[in-house]
Amino acid sequence: MQITGTLISYYFYCHRRMWLHANDIKFEDNSEDVAMGVLIEKTSYQQRSSKYEQVEIGPIKIDFYDTKNKIIHEVKKSSKFHETHIWQIKYYIYILELKGIDDVTGVLEYPKERKTEDVFLSTPDRERIKEFLVEIDQIIHANKCPEAINKPRCKKCSYYDFCYSSESEE
């Protein structure tokens, strides 16, 4: 299986969710949070679809790529999982570099918070990406699903019912 931007995101968010998604157990279509994120992405920068291109390279799909300036634009609902978002963009830059497109940068955008952040890929980042790609591959190809992480954020996750349906409430 090829590593997608979604799997990169889930790697930082929850290994169980990543494993389930990679093994075609997907609940995102029923998630209000996912639907809200898609709506924010589509309505926040409506002029973008004519100005920038959507790019698909192997397993990744970059929604907004400024080919002239070599800038990836990633729109997120909130900065709550900031590190996850940063690494997703860095992964996209890494993939573009592997395809021979150098000097790419990224812009992380939180329209509801009116915040943006420039994202760059460093040599240590490239090494870190290589390390977590190996770990992701090991996790998603494991015969057993990782344990639930049991964090407060689980209650809003689209996989919550799946992960905790057999748990008894105290």
C-alpha positions in Angstrom: 0.0 0.0 0.0 1.2 3.5 -0.8 1.3 6.0 2.0 -1.3 8.8 1.5 -1.5 12.2 3.2 -4.4 10.8 5.2 -2.2 8.0 6.6 0.5 10.5 7.5 -2.1 12.6 9.4 -3.5 9.5 11.2 0.0 8.4 12.1 0.3 11.5 14.3 -3.3 11.4 15.4 -4.0 7.7 16.2 -2.2 4.5 15.0 -5.5 2.5 15.4 -7.3 4.9 13.1 -4.4 4.7 10.6 -4.5 0.9 10.6 -8.3 0.8 10.2 -8.2 3.3 7.3 -5.3 1.5 5.6 -7.2 -1.8 5.9 -10.4 -0.4 4.2 -12.4 0.1 7.4 -13.4 3.7 6.9 -16.0 5.8 8.7 -15.0 9.3 7.6 -18.0 9.6 5.2 -20.3 9.7 8.3 -18.2 12.2 10.2 -19.6 15.7 10.8 -16.0 17.0 11.5 -14.8 15.7 8.2 -17.8 17.2 6.4 -17.1 20.5 8.1 -13.5 20.4 7.1 -14.4 19.8 3.4 -16.9 22.6 3.5 -14.3 25.1 5.0 -11.8 24.0 2.4 -14.2 24.5 -0.5 -15.7 27.8 0.7 -12.8 29.7 2.2 -10.8 30.3 -0.9 -13.2 30.0 -3.8 -11.0 31.9 -6.2 -8.3 29.2 -5.8 -9.8 26.6 -8.1 -9.2 28.8 -11.0 -5.8 30.1 -9.9 -4.1 26.9 -8.6 -4.1 23.3 -9.7 -5.1 20.1 -8.0 -2.1 17.7 -8.2 -2.2 13.9 -7.8 1.2 12.2 -7.6 1.1 8.6 -6.7 -0.7 8.2 -3.4 -1.0 11.9 -2.6 -3.6 14.5 -3.7 -2.7 18.1 -3.2 -5.8 20.2 -3.4 -4.2 23.5 -4.1 -0.8 23.8 -5.7 0.6 27.0 -7.1 2.8 25.7 -9.9 4.3 29.1 -10.7 5.6 29.7 -7.2 5.9 26.0 -6.1 3.7 26.5 -3.1 1.4 23.8 -1.6 -1.7 25.3 0.2 -3.3 23.1 2.8 -6.5 24.4 4.4 -7.5 23.0 7.8 -10.5 23.5 10.1 -8.6 24.3 13.2 -5.0 24.3 14.5 -5.8 21.8 17.2 -3.6 19.2 15.5 -1.0 21.6 14.2 1.9 19.1 14.2 -0.1 16.7 12.2 -0.9 19.3 9.6 2.8 20.4 9.4 4.0 16.9 8.8 1.4 16.3 6.1 2.6 19.3 4.1 6.3 18.3 4.7 5.4 14.8 3.3 3.8 16.4 0.2 7.0 18.5 -0.3 9.1 15.3 0.2 7.1 13.4 -2.5 7.4 16.3 -4.9 11.2 16.3 -4.4 11.3 12.6 -5.1 9.6 13.4 -8.4 12.2 16.0 -9.2 10.4 19.1 -8.2 12.7 21.1 -6.0 12.3 24.3 -3.9 8.7 23.6 -3.0 7.3 25.2 0.1 3.9 25.0 1.8 1.4 27.3 3.5 -0.8 25.9 6.2 -4.0 27.9 6.5 -6.6 28.0 9.2 -9.3 30.3 7.8 -11.6 30.2 10.8 -8.7 31.3 13.0 -7.3 33.7 10.4 -3.9 32.2 10.7 -1.3 31.0 8.2 2.1 29.5 8.5 4.9 28.9 6.0 6.2 25.3 5.9 9.6 24.2 4.8 11.3 20.8 4.6 14.8 20.5 6.1 17.3 17.7 5.9 16.5 16.4 9.4 12.8 16.4 8.3 13.6 14.2 5.3 15.3 11.7 7.6 12.4 11.8 10.1 10.0 11.2 7.2 12.0 8.1 6.1 11.8 6.8 9.7 8.1 7.2 10.1 7.3 5.8 6.6 9.0 2.6 7.8 7.0 2.6 11.0 3.7 3.4 9.2 4.4 0.5 6.8 5.0 -1.9 9.8 1.8 -0.7 11.6 -0.6 -0.9 8.6 0.7 -4.3 7.6 0.5 -5.8 11.1 -2.0 -8.6 11.5 -3.5 -7.0 14.6 -5.1 -3.6 14.9 -3.4 -1.3 17.5 -5.2 -0.7 20.8 -7.5 2.2 21.2 -5.7 5.2 22.6 -8.5 6.2 25.0 -7.9 10.0 24.8 -10.6 12.8 25.2 -10.3 13.4 21.4 -11.6 9.9 20.8 -15.2 11.0 21.6 -15.3 13.2 18.4 -13.6 10.6 16.2 -15.5 9.0 13.3 -14.2 5.7 14.5 -15.4 6.1 18.1 -18.3 3.6 17.9 -16.1 1.1 16.3 -13.3 1.4 18.9 -15.5 1.5 22.0 -18.6 -0.5 21.1 -17.6 -3.4 23.3 -16.4 -1.2 26.2 -18.6 -1.1 29.2 -19.4 2.3 30.6 -18.6 2.8 34.2 
